[in-house]
Amino acid sequence: MTDDPSAPVPTALNAVPLGGDATDVDLYLKPEKFGDVFLRDRLGASRTRVLAATQRPATAASGNEPTQAVAWKTVPSWYLVPTDDRTIGTDNSRFMAERAKATTVEADAPHAVMETNPDDVTHLILRAAGDSRPSLAKTGTSGRTAVLGGTALLAVAAGTVIAIRARRA
Protein backbone atom coordinates (compact mmCIF):
# COMPACT_ATOMS: atom_id res chain seq x y z
CA MET A 1 0.00 0.00 0.00
CA THR A 2 2.98 2.30 -0.19
CA ASP A 3 5.37 3.48 -2.86
CA ASP A 4 7.63 4.96 -0.17
CA PRO A 5 8.59 2.63 2.69
CA SER A 6 9.90 5.58 4.73
CA ALA A 7 6.62 7.54 4.52
CA PRO A 8 4.91 7.99 7.92
CA VAL A 9 1.60 6.93 6.36
CA PRO A 10 1.39 4.47 3.43
CA THR A 11 1.15 6.45 0.20
CA ALA A 12 -2.15 4.77 -0.80
CA LEU A 13 -3.83 6.49 2.16
CA ASN A 14 -5.14 9.98 2.86
CA ALA A 15 -4.70 10.99 6.49
CA VAL A 16 -7.43 13.34 7.68
CA PRO A 17 -6.54 15.05 10.99
CA LEU A 18 -9.14 14.81 13.74
CA GLY A 19 -7.33 17.17 16.11
CA GLY A 20 -5.02 16.46 18.98
CA ASP A 21 -1.71 14.80 18.19
CA ALA A 22 -0.27 13.58 14.91
CA THR A 23 -1.64 10.04 15.33
CA ASP A 24 -5.21 11.32 15.81
CA VAL A 25 -6.25 10.88 12.17
CA ASP A 26 -8.76 9.02 10.05
CA LEU A 27 -7.20 7.00 7.24
CA TYR A 28 -8.93 6.59 3.87
CA LEU A 29 -7.72 4.79 0.78
CA LYS A 30 -7.16 7.33 -1.97
CA PRO A 31 -9.96 6.97 -4.53
CA GLU A 32 -7.48 6.29 -7.34
CA LYS A 33 -5.85 3.50 -5.30
CA PHE A 34 -9.04 1.96 -3.88
CA GLY A 35 -9.77 -0.39 -6.79
CA ASP A 36 -6.28 -1.85 -6.85
CA VAL A 37 -5.59 -2.09 -3.12
CA PHE A 38 -9.00 -3.13 -1.80
CA LEU A 39 -10.60 -4.84 -4.79
CA ARG A 40 -7.67 -5.81 -7.05
CA ASP A 41 -9.65 -4.19 -9.87
CA ARG A 42 -12.21 -7.03 -9.90
CA LEU A 43 -15.31 -4.81 -9.98
CA GLY A 44 -16.55 -2.33 -12.55
CA ALA A 45 -15.46 1.31 -12.39
CA SER A 46 -18.89 2.55 -11.30
CA ARG A 47 -19.16 0.19 -8.30
CA THR A 48 -15.53 0.86 -7.37
CA ARG A 49 -16.15 4.64 -7.31
CA VAL A 50 -19.20 4.16 -5.06
CA LEU A 51 -17.26 1.96 -2.64
CA ALA A 52 -14.33 4.39 -2.58
CA ALA A 53 -16.64 7.33 -1.88
CA THR A 54 -18.51 5.54 0.91
CA GLN A 55 -15.61 3.82 2.65
CA ARG A 56 -15.39 3.93 6.44
CA PRO A 57 -12.10 5.21 7.79
CA ALA A 58 -9.61 3.44 9.96
CA THR A 59 -7.74 5.33 12.64
CA ALA A 60 -4.00 5.22 12.96
CA ALA A 61 -4.36 4.14 16.60
CA SER A 62 -6.85 1.33 15.96
CA GLY A 63 -4.23 -1.21 14.97
CA ASN A 64 -2.18 -0.52 18.07
CA GLU A 65 -4.81 -0.60 20.80
CA PRO A 66 -4.73 -3.63 23.11
CA THR A 67 -7.80 -5.85 23.04
CA GLN A 68 -9.48 -6.58 26.37
CA ALA A 69 -11.20 -9.82 25.37
CA VAL A 70 -11.29 -11.77 22.15
CA ALA A 71 -14.15 -14.05 21.18
CA TRP A 72 -12.03 -16.34 19.03
CA LYS A 73 -10.36 -17.72 22.16
CA THR A 74 -13.63 -19.25 23.40
CA VAL A 75 -16.10 -19.24 20.49
CA PRO A 76 -15.80 -21.45 17.39
CA SER A 77 -14.47 -19.39 14.48
CA TRP A 78 -14.64 -19.56 10.70
CA TYR A 79 -12.26 -17.58 8.52
CA LEU A 80 -12.30 -16.85 4.82
CA VAL A 81 -8.75 -16.11 3.68
CA PRO A 82 -8.62 -14.01 0.51
CA THR A 83 -5.51 -15.17 -1.34
CA ASP A 84 -5.07 -11.89 -3.25
CA ASP A 85 -5.31 -9.51 -0.25
CA ARG A 86 -3.22 -6.34 -0.60
CA THR A 87 -4.76 -4.69 2.45
CA ILE A 88 -3.97 -7.07 5.31
CA GLY A 89 -2.00 -9.59 3.31
CA THR A 90 -2.78 -13.25 2.72
CA ASP A 91 -0.06 -14.49 5.06
CA ASN A 92 -1.38 -12.25 7.86
CA SER A 93 -4.90 -13.59 7.31
CA ARG A 94 -3.64 -17.16 7.41
CA PHE A 95 -1.78 -16.43 10.65
CA MET A 96 -4.89 -14.93 12.29
CA ALA A 97 -7.05 -17.87 11.17
CA GLU A 98 -4.52 -20.38 12.50
CA ARG A 99 -4.14 -18.51 15.80
CA ALA A 100 -7.94 -18.59 16.24
CA LYS A 101 -7.99 -22.31 15.39
CA ALA A 102 -10.63 -21.34 12.85
CA THR A 103 -12.27 -23.52 10.28
CA THR A 104 -10.61 -21.94 7.26
CA VAL A 105 -11.57 -21.62 3.62
CA GLU A 106 -9.45 -19.85 1.02
CA ALA A 107 -10.78 -17.93 -1.96
CA ASP A 108 -9.05 -16.34 -4.92
CA ALA A 109 -10.19 -12.88 -3.89
CA PRO A 110 -8.98 -9.47 -2.69
CA HIS A 111 -9.54 -7.97 0.76
CA ALA A 112 -13.13 -6.97 -0.06
CA VAL A 113 -14.06 -10.60 -0.69
CA MET A 114 -17.69 -9.91 0.26
CA GLU A 115 -17.96 -7.58 -2.74
CA THR A 116 -16.06 -9.63 -5.30
CA ASN A 117 -16.87 -13.18 -4.20
CA PRO A 118 -20.23 -13.08 -2.38
CA ASP A 119 -20.92 -16.77 -3.11
CA ASP A 120 -17.74 -17.80 -1.26
CA VAL A 121 -18.79 -15.70 1.74
CA THR A 122 -22.33 -17.12 1.70
CA HIS A 123 -21.00 -20.67 1.47
CA LEU A 124 -18.77 -20.17 4.52
CA ILE A 125 -21.61 -18.58 6.55
CA LEU A 126 -23.94 -21.47 5.70
CA ARG A 127 -21.21 -23.94 6.58
CA ALA A 128 -20.69 -22.21 9.95
CA ALA A 129 -24.44 -22.12 10.61
CA GLY A 130 -24.72 -25.85 9.92
CA ASP A 131 -21.74 -26.83 12.05
CA SER A 132 -22.77 -29.25 14.77
CA ARG A 133 -19.86 -28.86 17.19
CA PRO A 134 -21.32 -28.98 20.73
CA SER A 135 -19.53 -25.79 21.80
CA LEU A 136 -21.47 -23.82 19.19
CA ALA A 137 -24.74 -24.43 21.04
CA LYS A 138 -23.39 -22.40 23.98
CA THR A 139 -23.05 -19.32 21.77
CA GLY A 140 -26.69 -19.18 20.63
CA THR A 141 -29.50 -17.10 22.10
CA SER A 142 -31.89 -18.51 24.66
CA GLY A 143 -35.58 -18.90 23.89
CA ARG A 144 -36.39 -16.07 26.33
CA THR A 145 -33.94 -13.72 24.60
CA ALA A 146 -35.44 -14.56 21.21
CA VAL A 147 -38.98 -13.85 22.50
CA LEU A 148 -37.90 -10.53 24.03
CA GLY A 149 -36.08 -9.57 20.84
CA GLY A 150 -39.11 -10.44 18.72
CA THR A 151 -41.40 -8.47 21.02
CA ALA A 152 -39.10 -5.45 20.85
CA LEU A 153 -39.03 -5.68 17.05
CA LEU A 154 -42.85 -5.79 16.89
CA ALA A 155 -43.08 -2.79 19.23
CA VAL A 156 -40.72 -0.76 17.03
CA ALA A 157 -42.63 -1.76 13.89
CA ALA A 158 -45.97 -0.80 15.49
CA GLY A 159 -44.55 2.53 16.62
CA THR A 160 -43.29 3.22 13.10
CA VAL A 161 -46.73 2.49 11.61
CA ILE A 162 -48.40 4.80 14.14
CA ALA A 163 -45.91 7.60 13.42
CA ILE A 164 -46.39 7.27 9.65
CA ARG A 165 -50.18 7.32 9.96
CA ALA A 166 -50.02 10.34 12.29
CA ARG A 167 -47.94 12.28 9.76
CA ARG A 168 -50.38 11.48 6.94
CA ALA A 169 -53.39 12.62 8.98
Secondary structure, 3 states (H helix, E strand, C coil): CCCCCCCCCCCCEEEEECCCCCCCEEEEECHHHHHHHHHCCCCCHHHHHHHHHCCCCEECCCCCCCCCCCHHHCCCCEEEEECCCCCCCHHHHHHHHHHCCCEEEEECCCCCHHHHCHHHHHHHHHHHHHCCCHHHHCCCCCHHHHHHHHHHHHHHHHHHHHHHHHHHC
